[in-house]
Amino acid sequence: MLLEGIQPNKQIQLNLFSSYDRKKKKQDNLLMKTIDMINKRWGRDCVKLAAQGIKQTWNMKRSRLSKRYTTNWNELLEIWI
């Protein structure tokens, strides 16, 4: 279950670029309730929002990865004089 919009209707914080539309807010709430009902019936995470991400089954090739001189002690540059 996702908690969203827990605030009084008369106290809404907007930013410079946002406009508050009560009709849109009600549609968003209806959408979230619908997603929750589908997930309750068919199993958790059956329907997800894009922001929830997906499981990544592949790995990036690392054969040409450069050394991490500044962040990894084991990969410090060694200079022999």
Secondary structure, 3 states (H helix, E strand, C coil): CCCCCCCCCCCCCCCCCCCCCHHHHHHHHHHHHHHHHHHHHHCCCCCCCHHHCCCCCCCCCCCCCCCCCCCCHHHCCCCCC
